[in-house]
Amino acid sequence: PDEVGGRRRVLLKLSGEVFGGGKLGVDPVTVRGVAEQIAATVGKVEVAIVVGGGNFFRGAELSQSGMDRSRADYMGMLGTVMNCLALQDFLEQAGVETRVQSAISMAQVAEAYIPRRAIRHMEKDRVVIFGAGAGLPYFSTDTVAAQRALEVRADVVLMAKSGVDGVYTADPKKDPDAVKLDRLTYDEALLKNIRVMDQTAMTMCKDNKLDMVVFGMEGEGNVTRAILGETIGTVVTV
Ligand code: UDP
C-alpha cells in the first residue's frame, strides 16, 4: 500500500456482465447506476477500474467454435475498450474526470497504459479506467486487475459480482446448505477450488499479500460502500 498522500486507493474490477446487465452489449441504465455510485466516492478515495468484456466476446468461447485463440482473445480485449468508453461517458455525465488507459494502443480513444501517469491522475481525483486487459492473449481481466492493483499500489482489489453477494462454501444457486463466508484466505480458496477469480489472479494476490473484497453489485449503494471500505461481502487475505 502506498501511504503517500494518505488516501485509500482501490482497484475495482467490473466484469462484462456488469455492463451488459446479463445481455450482449451495453445496458445504459446499469452502467449509469454504477457510474453514479463511483462518482459518490470521488475526492475521498482514489479509484482505478479494470473492465472486463464478457458481455461482448470471450476468447476461450470463440476458439471453441473454431476461431484462432489469440485472434479471439484480441476481440475480447477490444470489447473491454467499448465498456471503458461507456463507463467514461457516464462517469463524466456524473461530473467525474476520467481517463481511459488502454494496453493496446488506440490513441484516438484512450491513453496508453502508463502506470505512473495513472497514479498521477488518481492523485488529481480522476478515475482511471484500464482497458484492453493486459494486451496479451491467454490472460483474463481478473489477472489484469491483480497486476494493475499491484503496479499502481492499490490497497485492495474490489471484485464486483453480479447475482451473488460474496464467497460461499458452495454454489448458493445449487446447494441450499451453502454458507456465506465473511473471511477467507487465498490458501483456503485455492485448496477448496473456490473460484472467486481465476487461479493466476489469486496466486498473484497471495504471493504479493494483496487483499481482495468480493461483493455483490445488487444491494443499494454497494459499489460506493465497497470503495469507501465498509465491511461488505467477503474479504480474502493471505
Ligand atoms: N482478454 C485477453 N487478455 C487479457 C484480458 C482479456 O485475451 O489480458 C480477452 C479474453 O479473450 C477474455 C476477454 O478478453 O475472455 C474478456 O475478458 P474477461 O473474460 O476477463 O472479461 P469478464 O469475464 O470480466 O467479463
Boltz pocket constraint, residues with backbone or C-beta under 6 A from the ligand:
constraints:
  - pocket:
      binder: B
      contacts: [[A, 14], [A, 15], [A, 16], [A, 17], [A, 51], [A, 52], [A, 53], [A, 54], [A, 55], [A, 57], [A, 58], [A, 59], [A, 60], [A, 72], [A, 73], [A, 74], [A, 75], [A, 76], [A, 77], [A, 80], [A, 132], [A, 133], [A, 134], [A, 135], [A, 136], [A, 137], [A, 138], [A, 139], [A, 140], [A, 141], [A, 142], [A, 144]]
      max_distance: 6.0
